[in-house]
Protein backbone atom coordinates (compact mmCIF):
# COMPACT_ATOMS: atom_id res chain seq x y z
CA UNK A 1 0.00 0.00 0.00
CA UNK A 2 1.51 3.32 -1.11
CA UNK A 3 1.45 5.95 1.64
CA UNK A 4 -0.30 9.29 1.24
CA UNK A 5 2.84 11.42 1.01
CA UNK A 6 4.63 9.21 -1.57
CA UNK A 7 1.40 9.11 -3.63
CA UNK A 8 1.15 12.92 -3.50
CA UNK A 9 4.84 13.40 -4.42
CA UNK A 10 4.36 10.99 -7.32
CA UNK A 11 1.61 13.30 -8.63
CA UNK A 12 3.93 16.28 -8.16
CA UNK A 13 6.49 14.53 -10.38
CA UNK A 14 3.88 13.49 -12.97
CA UNK A 15 1.95 16.80 -13.13
CA UNK A 16 4.33 19.49 -11.77
CA UNK A 17 2.60 22.33 -13.63
CA UNK A 18 -0.96 21.19 -12.98
CA UNK A 19 -3.11 23.14 -10.53
CA UNK A 20 -3.24 21.29 -7.19
CA UNK A 21 -5.15 23.88 -5.17
CA UNK A 22 -7.29 26.79 -6.28
CA UNK A 23 -8.06 29.08 -3.36
CA UNK A 24 -10.38 32.03 -4.09
CA UNK A 25 -9.01 32.21 -7.62
CA UNK A 26 -5.31 31.87 -6.73
CA UNK A 27 -3.74 28.72 -8.16
CA UNK A 28 -0.88 26.63 -6.77
CA UNK A 29 0.71 23.95 -8.91
CA UNK A 30 1.62 20.49 -7.69
CA UNK A 31 5.31 21.48 -7.82
CA UNK A 32 4.68 24.57 -5.67
CA UNK A 33 2.59 22.64 -3.16
CA UNK A 34 5.24 19.89 -2.90
CA UNK A 35 7.89 22.56 -2.31
CA UNK A 36 5.91 24.06 0.58
CA UNK A 37 5.16 20.60 2.02
CA UNK A 38 8.89 19.74 2.05
CA UNK A 39 9.74 23.08 3.66
CA UNK A 40 7.18 22.49 6.45
CA UNK A 41 8.48 18.95 7.01
CA UNK A 42 12.07 20.31 7.31
CA UNK A 43 10.96 22.96 9.79
CA UNK A 44 9.27 20.30 11.95
CA UNK A 45 12.29 17.99 11.98
CA UNK A 46 12.23 14.20 12.07
CA UNK A 47 9.36 12.48 13.89
CA UNK A 48 7.97 15.63 15.53
CA UNK A 49 5.18 13.75 17.35
CA UNK A 50 1.66 15.20 17.53
CA UNK A 51 1.48 18.73 16.06
CA UNK A 52 -1.60 20.89 16.50
CA UNK A 53 -2.85 22.88 13.50
CA UNK A 54 -5.16 25.87 13.77
CA UNK A 55 -7.12 25.19 10.61
CA UNK A 56 -8.39 27.71 8.10
CA UNK A 57 -9.95 27.48 4.67
CA UNK A 58 -6.73 27.84 2.74
CA UNK A 59 -3.80 26.06 1.21
CA UNK A 60 -1.87 26.57 4.47
CA UNK A 61 -3.91 23.87 6.24
CA UNK A 62 -3.26 21.35 3.44
CA UNK A 63 0.47 22.20 3.55
CA UNK A 64 0.44 21.65 7.33
CA UNK A 65 -1.37 18.30 6.96
CA UNK A 66 0.98 16.93 4.30
CA UNK A 67 4.07 18.51 5.89
CA UNK A 68 3.36 16.87 9.25
CA UNK A 69 2.73 13.51 7.56
CA UNK A 70 5.93 13.89 5.51
CA UNK A 71 7.94 14.54 8.70
CA UNK A 72 6.48 11.42 10.31
CA UNK A 73 4.40 13.45 12.78
CA UNK A 74 0.76 13.27 13.83
CA UNK A 75 -1.65 15.87 12.41
CA UNK A 76 -4.06 17.29 15.03
CA UNK A 77 -6.49 19.84 13.55
CA UNK A 78 -8.07 22.30 15.99
CA UNK A 79 -10.79 24.79 15.11
CA UNK A 80 -9.50 28.29 15.98
CA UNK A 81 -13.12 29.41 16.54
CA UNK A 82 -13.53 26.99 19.46
CA UNK A 83 -13.38 28.63 22.90
CA UNK A 84 -9.76 28.83 24.13
CA UNK A 85 -10.30 26.39 27.00
CA UNK A 86 -11.61 23.73 24.63
CA UNK A 87 -8.76 24.26 22.15
CA UNK A 88 -6.29 23.84 24.99
CA UNK A 89 -8.02 20.68 26.25
CA UNK A 90 -7.95 19.13 22.74
CA UNK A 91 -4.26 19.95 22.22
CA UNK A 92 -3.35 18.49 25.60
CA UNK A 93 -5.48 15.35 25.09
CA UNK A 94 -3.71 14.74 21.77
CA UNK A 95 -0.29 15.25 23.35
CA UNK A 96 0.69 18.27 21.24
CA UNK A 97 3.67 20.32 22.40
CA UNK A 98 3.69 22.57 19.33
CA UNK A 99 0.97 24.15 17.23
CA UNK A 100 1.10 25.49 13.66
CA UNK A 101 -0.99 28.59 13.08
CA UNK A 102 -1.00 31.93 11.28
CA UNK A 103 2.09 33.01 13.24
CA UNK A 104 4.06 29.86 12.42
CA UNK A 105 5.11 27.03 14.70
CA UNK A 106 4.72 27.91 18.39
CA UNK A 107 4.84 25.92 21.63
CA UNK A 108 1.48 24.94 23.14
CA UNK A 109 0.89 27.14 26.16
CA UNK A 110 0.51 24.86 29.14
CA UNK A 111 -2.10 25.20 31.87
CA UNK A 112 -0.37 23.03 34.45
CA UNK A 113 3.43 22.91 34.86
CA UNK A 114 3.64 19.14 35.15
CA UNK A 115 1.50 18.65 32.03
CA UNK A 116 4.29 20.29 30.03
CA UNK A 117 7.01 17.95 31.18
CA UNK A 118 4.69 14.99 30.96
CA UNK A 119 3.45 15.98 27.51
CA UNK A 120 6.94 15.86 26.05
CA UNK A 121 7.79 12.33 27.07
CA UNK A 122 4.22 11.10 26.73
CA UNK A 123 4.20 12.09 23.04
CA UNK A 124 3.88 8.99 20.89
CA UNK A 125 7.15 7.08 20.67
CA UNK A 126 9.03 8.25 17.61
CA UNK A 127 7.91 5.84 14.89
CA UNK A 128 10.09 4.53 12.10
CA UNK A 129 9.46 6.88 9.18
CA UNK A 130 7.90 4.17 7.03
CA UNK A 131 6.09 2.22 9.75
CA UNK A 132 2.49 1.77 8.56
CA UNK A 133 1.38 1.34 12.18
CA UNK A 134 2.63 4.82 13.11
CA UNK A 135 -0.18 7.30 13.83
CA UNK A 136 -0.95 9.81 11.05
CA UNK A 137 -3.61 11.99 12.64
CA UNK A 138 -5.76 12.44 15.71
CA UNK A 139 -9.41 13.49 15.52
CA UNK A 140 -11.92 13.66 18.34
CA UNK A 141 -15.26 12.00 18.95
CA UNK A 142 -17.80 12.94 21.56
CA UNK A 143 -17.25 11.46 25.01
CA UNK A 144 -19.87 10.91 27.69
CA UNK A 145 -17.80 12.59 30.40
CA UNK A 146 -17.76 15.93 28.60
CA UNK A 147 -14.22 15.33 27.38
CA UNK A 148 -13.82 14.44 23.69
CA UNK A 149 -12.02 11.14 22.95
CA UNK A 150 -8.88 11.38 20.76
CA UNK A 151 -8.93 8.75 18.00
CA UNK A 152 -5.44 7.71 16.79
CA UNK A 153 -5.50 6.80 13.10
CA UNK A 154 -2.44 5.02 11.66
CA UNK A 155 -0.83 5.53 8.26
CA UNK A 156 -2.00 2.13 6.94
CA UNK A 157 -5.64 3.08 7.67
CA UNK A 158 -5.57 6.33 5.77
CA UNK A 159 -3.63 4.77 2.86
CA UNK A 160 -6.12 1.89 2.54
CA UNK A 161 -9.15 4.12 2.80
CA UNK A 162 -7.93 6.79 0.37
CA UNK A 163 -7.04 4.12 -2.22
CA UNK A 164 -10.61 2.79 -2.05
CA UNK A 165 -12.07 6.30 -2.24
CA UNK A 166 -10.13 7.21 -5.39
CA UNK A 167 -11.87 4.22 -7.03
CA UNK A 168 -15.27 4.87 -5.44
CA UNK A 169 -15.25 8.49 -6.64
CA UNK A 170 -13.73 7.41 -10.01
CA UNK A 171 -11.42 10.41 -9.72
CA UNK A 172 -9.24 11.55 -12.63
CA UNK A 173 -6.75 14.42 -12.95
CA UNK A 174 -9.53 16.37 -14.70
CA UNK A 175 -11.66 16.44 -11.55
CA UNK A 176 -12.16 19.51 -9.39
CA UNK A 177 -13.18 18.75 -5.81
CA UNK A 178 -14.71 21.39 -3.57
CA UNK A 179 -13.28 21.63 -0.07
CA UNK A 180 -16.53 22.07 1.85
CA UNK A 181 -16.42 19.99 5.04
CA UNK A 182 -15.25 21.50 8.30
CA UNK A 183 -11.48 21.05 8.50
CA UNK A 184 -11.83 19.60 12.01
CA UNK A 185 -13.77 16.46 11.10
CA UNK A 186 -12.59 13.58 9.01
CA UNK A 187 -14.89 14.25 6.04
CA UNK A 188 -12.46 16.95 4.85
CA UNK A 189 -9.82 14.24 4.35
CA UNK A 190 -12.21 12.54 1.87
CA UNK A 191 -12.06 15.73 -0.16
CA UNK A 192 -8.37 16.58 0.20
CA UNK A 193 -6.46 13.31 0.05
CA UNK A 194 -8.11 11.37 -2.84
CA UNK A 195 -7.91 14.56 -4.97
CA UNK A 196 -4.24 15.31 -4.26
CA UNK A 197 -3.16 11.69 -4.79
CA UNK A 198 -4.91 11.58 -8.20
CA UNK A 199 -3.61 14.78 -9.78
CA UNK A 200 -7.03 16.45 -9.44
CA UNK A 201 -7.61 20.02 -8.23
CA UNK A 202 -8.85 20.92 -4.76
CA UNK A 203 -10.99 24.08 -4.76
CA UNK A 204 -11.45 26.45 -1.84
CA UNK A 205 -13.99 29.25 -2.37
CA UNK A 206 -15.00 31.71 0.35
CA UNK A 207 -18.58 31.91 -0.96
CA UNK A 208 -19.03 28.18 -0.29
CA UNK A 209 -18.78 28.70 3.47
CA UNK A 210 -21.25 31.56 3.94
CA UNK A 211 -24.27 29.38 4.76
CA UNK A 212 -26.03 30.75 1.67
CA UNK A 213 -26.99 28.04 -0.81
CA UNK A 214 -27.41 30.51 -3.72
CA UNK A 215 -23.83 31.71 -3.14
CA UNK A 216 -22.55 28.13 -2.87
CA UNK A 217 -24.19 27.14 -6.17
CA UNK A 218 -22.71 30.17 -7.92
CA UNK A 219 -19.25 29.36 -6.55
CA UNK A 220 -19.58 25.73 -7.70
CA UNK A 221 -20.54 26.85 -11.21
CA UNK A 222 -17.85 29.55 -11.39
CA UNK A 223 -15.05 27.19 -10.32
CA UNK A 224 -16.38 24.24 -12.41
CA UNK A 225 -16.44 21.85 -9.46
CA UNK A 226 -17.08 18.23 -10.50
CA UNK A 227 -17.33 16.53 -7.10
CA UNK A 228 -19.22 17.69 -4.02
CA UNK A 229 -19.02 15.87 -0.67
CA UNK A 230 -21.82 17.12 1.59
CA UNK A 231 -23.17 16.19 5.01
CA UNK A 232 -26.54 14.54 4.40
CA UNK A 233 -28.22 17.13 6.64
CA UNK A 234 -26.88 19.91 4.40
CA UNK A 235 -27.79 18.00 1.24
CA UNK A 236 -31.39 17.86 2.54
CA UNK A 237 -31.34 21.68 2.66
CA UNK A 238 -29.79 21.87 -0.81
CA UNK A 239 -32.58 19.69 -2.23
CA UNK A 240 -35.22 21.85 -0.50
CA UNK A 241 -33.62 24.95 -1.99
CA UNK A 242 -33.48 23.50 -5.53
CA UNK A 243 -37.12 22.38 -5.31
CA UNK A 244 -38.50 25.58 -3.78
CA UNK A 245 -36.49 27.89 -6.06
CA UNK A 246 -37.04 25.65 -9.09
CA UNK A 247 -33.29 25.56 -9.78
CA UNK A 248 -30.95 22.85 -11.08
CA UNK A 249 -27.55 21.75 -9.88
CA UNK A 250 -24.78 23.41 -11.98
CA UNK A 251 -23.92 21.29 -15.06
CA UNK A 252 -20.26 20.87 -14.07
CA UNK A 253 -21.12 18.63 -11.09
CA UNK A 254 -20.91 14.92 -11.93
CA UNK A 255 -20.79 13.35 -8.44
CA UNK A 256 -22.41 14.25 -5.13
CA UNK A 257 -21.22 12.24 -2.12
CA UNK A 258 -23.37 12.37 1.00
CA UNK A 259 -23.11 10.82 4.46
CA UNK A 260 -23.58 11.39 8.14
CA UNK A 261 -27.17 10.47 8.79
CA UNK A 262 -30.25 8.80 7.38
CA UNK A 263 -31.29 9.97 3.90
CA UNK A 264 -34.82 11.34 3.83
CA UNK A 265 -36.91 9.43 1.24
CA UNK A 266 -38.86 12.65 0.59
CA UNK A 267 -35.69 14.63 -0.26
CA UNK A 268 -34.45 11.75 -2.42
CA UNK A 269 -37.73 11.81 -4.36
CA UNK A 270 -37.37 15.58 -4.85
CA UNK A 271 -33.75 15.15 -5.96
CA UNK A 272 -34.90 12.82 -8.73
CA UNK A 273 -37.17 15.56 -10.11
CA UNK A 274 -34.30 18.07 -10.41
CA UNK A 275 -32.86 16.72 -13.69
CA UNK A 276 -30.11 14.88 -11.80
CA UNK A 277 -30.01 11.69 -13.91
CA UNK A 278 -26.45 12.46 -15.07
CA UNK A 279 -25.18 13.05 -11.49
CA UNK A 280 -23.97 10.18 -9.31
CA UNK A 281 -25.53 10.47 -5.87
CA UNK A 282 -23.39 8.29 -3.58
CA UNK A 283 -24.58 7.54 -0.05
CA UNK A 284 -21.78 6.66 2.35
CA UNK A 285 -21.23 5.38 5.88
CA UNK A 286 -18.20 5.29 8.13
CA UNK A 287 -16.88 6.17 11.59
CA UNK A 288 -13.85 8.16 12.67
CA UNK A 289 -12.57 4.94 14.27
CA UNK A 290 -12.77 3.11 10.92
CA UNK A 291 -11.31 5.98 8.85
CA UNK A 292 -13.50 7.96 6.46
CA UNK A 293 -15.89 5.80 4.43
CA UNK A 294 -16.37 2.05 4.89
CA UNK A 295 -19.71 1.49 3.07
CA UNK A 296 -21.21 3.13 0.00
CA UNK A 297 -23.97 2.82 -2.58
CA UNK A 298 -25.04 4.78 -5.67
CA UNK A 299 -28.57 5.97 -4.85
CA UNK A 300 -29.24 7.74 -8.12
CA UNK A 301 -27.52 8.56 -11.39
CA UNK A 302 -25.75 6.58 -14.12
CA UNK A 303 -24.63 3.66 -11.91
CA UNK A 304 -27.80 3.29 -9.85
CA UNK A 305 -30.74 0.99 -10.48
CA UNK A 306 -34.05 2.55 -11.43
CA UNK A 307 -36.56 4.27 -9.19
CA UNK A 308 -37.84 2.26 -6.29
CA UNK A 309 -34.97 -0.24 -6.42
CA UNK A 310 -34.19 0.24 -2.79
CA UNK A 311 -35.50 3.39 -1.29
CA UNK A 312 -38.95 3.98 -0.03
CA UNK A 313 -41.16 2.03 2.27
CA UNK A 314 -39.03 -0.98 3.17
CA UNK A 315 -36.61 -0.19 5.93
CA UNK A 316 -35.25 3.13 4.72
CA UNK A 317 -32.50 4.14 2.32
CA UNK A 318 -29.47 1.78 2.43
CA UNK A 319 -25.95 2.82 3.42
CA UNK A 320 -24.44 0.32 1.04
CA UNK A 321 -21.90 -2.48 0.84
CA UNK A 322 -18.39 -2.59 2.35
CA UNK A 323 -15.63 -1.02 0.25
CA UNK A 324 -12.87 -3.39 -0.98
CA UNK A 325 -10.58 -2.75 2.02
CA UNK A 326 -13.37 -3.39 4.57
CA UNK A 327 -14.68 -6.58 6.18
CA UNK A 328 -17.91 -6.34 8.13
CA UNK A 329 -20.07 -8.57 10.28
CA UNK A 330 -23.31 -8.22 12.19
CA UNK A 331 -23.25 -9.16 15.88
CA UNK A 332 -26.03 -11.07 17.67
CA UNK A 333 -27.72 -7.84 18.79
CA UNK A 334 -27.65 -6.46 15.25
CA UNK A 335 -24.53 -4.36 15.85
CA UNK A 336 -22.36 -3.58 12.85
CA UNK A 337 -18.75 -4.72 13.36
CA UNK A 338 -15.97 -3.51 11.06
CA UNK A 339 -12.47 -4.93 10.55
CA UNK A 340 -9.58 -4.51 8.14
CA UNK A 341 -6.62 -2.16 7.68
CA UNK A 342 -8.76 0.97 8.17
CA UNK A 343 -9.24 0.42 11.92
CA UNK A 344 -7.81 3.09 14.21
CA UNK A 345 -5.18 2.25 16.84
CA UNK A 346 -7.66 3.24 19.56
CA UNK A 347 -8.44 6.19 21.82
CA UNK A 348 -5.27 7.90 23.04
CA UNK A 349 -4.60 7.31 26.75
CA UNK A 350 -8.03 5.65 27.21
CA UNK A 351 -7.24 1.90 27.36
CA UNK A 352 -10.56 0.91 28.94
CA UNK A 353 -12.75 2.68 26.38
CA UNK A 354 -10.49 1.33 23.64
CA UNK A 355 -10.86 -2.26 24.93
CA UNK A 356 -14.63 -1.84 25.05
CA UNK A 357 -14.99 -0.68 21.43
CA UNK A 358 -12.04 -2.45 19.71
CA UNK A 359 -12.43 -6.17 20.36
CA UNK A 360 -10.38 -9.15 19.18
CA UNK A 361 -12.20 -12.34 18.22
CA UNK A 362 -10.87 -15.64 16.98
CA UNK A 363 -11.40 -16.08 13.24
CA UNK A 364 -10.68 -19.08 11.00
CA UNK A 365 -7.21 -17.69 10.18
CA UNK A 366 -6.32 -16.35 13.63
CA UNK A 367 -7.40 -13.43 15.80
CA UNK A 368 -9.26 -10.57 14.09
CA UNK A 369 -9.62 -7.06 15.48
CA UNK A 370 -13.08 -5.52 15.12
CA UNK A 371 -14.52 -2.10 15.85
CA UNK A 372 -17.95 -2.15 17.47
CA UNK A 373 -19.79 0.70 15.73
CA UNK A 374 -22.77 0.85 18.11
CA UNK A 375 -25.03 1.00 15.03
CA UNK A 376 -27.83 -1.52 14.56
CA UNK A 377 -28.05 -2.65 10.96
CA UNK A 378 -29.73 -5.27 8.79
CA UNK A 379 -28.33 -6.78 5.61
CA UNK A 380 -30.67 -6.89 2.66
CA UNK A 381 -30.64 -9.90 0.32
CA UNK A 382 -28.60 -7.84 -2.19
CA UNK A 383 -25.86 -7.29 0.44
CA UNK A 384 -26.63 -3.63 1.16
CA UNK A 385 -26.82 -2.59 4.78
CA UNK A 386 -29.77 -0.67 6.15
CA UNK A 387 -29.29 1.36 9.30
CA UNK A 388 -31.86 0.63 11.98
CA UNK A 389 -30.74 2.64 14.99
CA UNK A 390 -28.22 2.93 17.79
CA UNK A 391 -27.42 0.52 20.60
CA UNK A 392 -26.60 3.48 22.84
CA UNK A 393 -27.94 7.02 23.29
CA UNK A 394 -25.58 8.66 20.77
CA UNK A 395 -27.23 11.22 18.47
CA UNK A 396 -26.21 13.03 15.30
CA UNK A 397 -26.25 16.81 15.20
CA UNK A 398 -25.90 18.17 11.67
CA UNK A 399 -23.87 15.07 10.82
CA UNK A 400 -21.64 15.17 13.90
CA UNK A 401 -21.71 12.33 16.45
CA UNK A 402 -22.70 13.61 19.87
CA UNK A 403 -22.94 11.65 23.10
CA UNK A 404 -25.82 13.30 25.00
CA UNK A 405 -23.69 12.84 28.12
CA UNK A 406 -21.19 15.37 26.76
CA UNK A 407 -23.86 18.09 26.50
CA UNK A 408 -25.26 17.06 29.89
CA UNK A 409 -21.80 17.45 31.45
CA UNK A 410 -21.58 21.02 30.10
CA UNK A 411 -25.11 21.81 31.33
CA UNK A 412 -24.56 20.53 34.85
CA UNK A 413 -21.33 22.53 35.05
CA UNK A 414 -23.52 25.67 34.82
CA UNK A 415 -23.85 27.25 38.29
CA UNK A 416 -27.65 27.66 37.97
CA UNK A 417 -28.30 24.08 36.80
CA UNK A 418 -28.84 21.16 39.16
CA UNK A 419 -29.29 18.18 36.88
CA UNK A 420 -29.99 17.87 33.15
CA UNK A 421 -30.75 15.37 30.40
CA UNK A 422 -30.45 15.76 26.65
CA UNK A 423 -32.64 14.04 24.06
CA UNK A 424 -32.43 14.11 20.26
CA UNK A 425 -35.69 13.80 18.35
CA UNK A 426 -35.93 13.38 14.63
CA UNK A 427 -38.79 14.96 12.74
CA UNK A 428 -38.78 14.32 9.00
CA UNK A 429 -35.23 15.15 7.85
CA UNK A 430 -34.01 17.09 10.86
CA UNK A 431 -32.78 16.37 14.38
CA UNK A 432 -33.80 18.60 17.26
CA UNK A 433 -31.77 18.46 20.46
CA UNK A 434 -33.72 19.32 23.60
CA UNK A 435 -32.20 19.80 27.04
CA UNK A 436 -34.33 19.35 30.15
CA UNK A 437 -32.74 21.12 33.11
CA UNK A 438 -33.68 21.22 36.76
CA UNK A 439 -32.73 24.56 38.39
CA UNK A 440 -30.20 24.66 41.20
CA UNK A 441 -32.36 27.11 43.13
CA UNK A 442 -36.08 26.58 43.68
CA UNK A 443 -36.98 30.26 43.11
CA UNK A 444 -35.52 30.43 39.59
CA UNK A 445 -37.49 32.17 36.82
CA UNK A 446 -37.88 29.33 34.30
CA UNK A 447 -37.93 31.36 31.08
CA UNK A 448 -35.04 33.59 32.12
CA UNK A 449 -32.99 30.60 33.26
CA UNK A 450 -33.56 28.72 30.00
CA UNK A 451 -32.46 31.77 28.02
CA UNK A 452 -29.40 32.31 30.22
CA UNK A 453 -28.27 28.69 30.03
CA UNK A 454 -28.60 28.69 26.23
CA UNK A 455 -26.65 31.94 25.93
CA UNK A 456 -23.88 30.76 28.25
CA UNK A 457 -23.58 27.47 26.40
CA UNK A 458 -23.39 29.21 23.02
CA UNK A 459 -20.50 31.27 24.36
CA UNK A 460 -18.55 28.34 25.79
CA UNK A 461 -18.95 25.22 23.61
CA UNK A 462 -18.95 24.46 19.85
CA UNK A 463 -22.25 24.78 18.00
CA UNK A 464 -22.93 21.04 17.72
CA UNK A 465 -23.05 20.84 21.54
CA UNK A 466 -25.64 23.63 21.89
CA UNK A 467 -29.19 22.26 22.23
CA UNK A 468 -31.98 23.71 20.08
CA UNK A 469 -34.16 24.13 23.13
CA UNK A 470 -33.63 24.34 26.86
CA UNK A 471 -36.73 23.44 28.88
CA UNK A 472 -36.73 24.03 32.63
CA UNK A 473 -38.53 21.25 34.49
CA UNK A 474 -39.16 20.60 38.20
CA UNK A 475 -37.55 17.16 38.13
CA UNK A 476 -36.26 14.37 35.88
CA UNK A 477 -37.94 11.00 35.40
CA UNK A 478 -36.10 7.98 36.84
CA UNK A 479 -36.31 4.32 35.94
CA UNK A 480 -37.45 1.72 38.46
CA UNK A 481 -33.76 1.04 39.07
CA UNK A 482 -33.18 4.68 40.00
CA UNK A 483 -31.28 5.71 36.85
CA UNK A 484 -32.16 8.90 35.02
CA UNK A 485 -34.58 8.06 32.19
CA UNK A 486 -33.88 10.33 29.21
CA UNK A 487 -36.84 9.14 27.15
CA UNK A 488 -39.19 9.14 30.12
CA UNK A 489 -38.22 12.72 30.92
CA UNK A 490 -38.80 13.71 27.31
CA UNK A 491 -42.18 11.95 27.22
CA UNK A 492 -43.37 13.66 30.36
CA UNK A 493 -42.21 17.19 29.56
CA UNK A 494 -42.19 17.62 25.78
CA UNK A 495 -45.25 19.52 24.58
CA UNK A 496 -44.97 17.74 21.24
CA UNK A 497 -44.74 14.30 22.79
CA UNK A 498 -48.42 13.74 23.48
CA UNK A 499 -49.10 10.50 25.37
CA UNK A 500 -50.72 9.06 22.26
CA UNK A 501 -47.72 9.69 20.00
CA UNK A 502 -46.34 6.21 19.27
CA UNK A 503 -43.44 7.66 17.25
CA UNK A 504 -41.98 8.54 20.60
CA UNK A 505 -40.80 4.99 21.18
CA UNK A 506 -38.17 4.40 18.57
CA UNK A 507 -38.96 6.13 15.32
CA UNK A 508 -39.14 9.56 16.85
CA UNK A 509 -35.72 9.35 18.41
CA UNK A 510 -32.56 10.09 16.59
CA UNK A 511 -31.44 6.87 15.05
CA UNK A 512 -29.01 7.50 12.31
CA UNK A 513 -25.87 6.53 10.58
CA UNK A 514 -22.66 6.86 12.40
CA UNK A 515 -20.75 9.39 10.36
CA UNK B 1 -39.12 43.68 2.75
CA UNK B 2 -41.25 44.51 5.79
CA UNK B 3 -40.61 43.08 9.25
CA UNK B 4 -43.95 41.26 8.85
CA UNK B 5 -42.68 39.42 5.76
CA UNK B 6 -39.59 38.42 7.74
CA UNK B 7 -41.73 37.26 10.67
CA UNK B 8 -43.59 35.01 8.21
CA UNK B 9 -40.29 33.50 7.01
CA UNK B 10 -39.09 32.90 10.57
CA UNK B 11 -42.43 31.27 11.46
CA UNK B 12 -42.21 28.91 8.52
CA UNK B 13 -38.59 27.92 9.19
CA UNK B 14 -38.93 27.62 12.98
CA UNK B 15 -42.31 25.90 12.56
CA UNK B 16 -43.96 27.94 15.29
CA UNK B 17 -46.48 30.77 15.40
CA UNK B 18 -44.78 32.20 18.47
CA UNK B 19 -42.52 34.53 16.47
CA UNK B 20 -42.64 38.32 16.77
CA UNK B 21 -40.44 40.97 15.16
CA UNK B 22 -38.07 40.68 18.12
CA UNK B 23 -37.79 36.89 18.42
CA UNK B 24 -34.15 35.72 18.44
CA UNK B 25 -33.67 32.98 15.83
CA UNK B 26 -31.01 31.16 17.84
CA UNK B 27 -32.98 31.26 21.09
CA UNK B 28 -36.05 29.81 19.39
CA UNK B 29 -34.68 26.52 18.11
CA UNK B 30 -32.87 27.88 15.05
CA UNK B 31 -29.50 26.44 13.98
CA UNK B 32 -27.08 26.95 11.12
CA UNK B 33 -28.90 24.53 8.81
CA UNK B 34 -32.28 26.13 9.40
CA UNK B 35 -30.51 29.44 8.85
CA UNK B 36 -29.83 28.40 5.23
CA UNK B 37 -33.63 28.21 4.76
CA UNK B 38 -34.05 31.77 5.97
CA UNK B 39 -31.29 32.93 3.62
CA UNK B 40 -32.81 31.04 0.66
CA UNK B 41 -36.29 32.45 1.39
CA UNK B 42 -34.92 36.00 1.56
CA UNK B 43 -33.03 35.46 -1.71
CA UNK B 44 -36.21 34.25 -3.42
CA UNK B 45 -38.38 37.05 -2.06
CA UNK B 46 -35.97 39.92 -2.39
CA UNK B 47 -33.06 38.87 -4.58
CA UNK B 48 -30.68 39.71 -1.73
CA UNK B 49 -28.18 36.97 -0.88
CA UNK B 50 -27.46 37.38 2.80
CA UNK B 51 -24.93 35.17 4.63
CA UNK B 52 -25.06 33.25 7.89
CA UNK B 53 -22.96 36.03 9.47
CA UNK B 54 -25.80 38.48 8.66
CA UNK B 55 -28.17 36.25 10.60
CA UNK B 56 -25.71 36.00 13.51
CA UNK B 57 -25.49 39.81 13.91
CA UNK B 58 -29.17 40.39 13.04
CA UNK B 59 -30.94 37.38 14.57
CA UNK B 60 -34.48 38.86 14.81
CA UNK B 61 -36.99 39.51 12.00
CA UNK B 62 -36.84 43.29 12.65
CA UNK B 63 -33.03 43.43 12.57
CA UNK B 64 -32.74 41.14 9.55
CA UNK B 65 -35.35 43.13 7.60
CA UNK B 66 -33.30 46.28 8.34
CA UNK B 67 -30.24 44.54 7.02
CA UNK B 68 -32.01 43.54 3.80
CA UNK B 69 -33.18 47.12 3.39
CA UNK B 70 -29.67 48.52 3.85
CA UNK B 71 -28.17 46.01 1.40
CA UNK B 72 -30.77 46.56 -1.32
CA UNK B 73 -30.71 50.33 -1.04
Interface residues (C-beta under 8 A of the other chain):
Chain A: X210 X211 X212 X213 X214 X215 X233 X234 X237 X240 X241 X244 X245 X398 X430 X432 X451 X454 X455 X458 X463 X468 X469
Chain B: X26 X27 X29 X30 X31 X32 X33 X34 X35 X36 X37 X39 X40 X43 X44 X49 X50 X51 X52 X53 X55
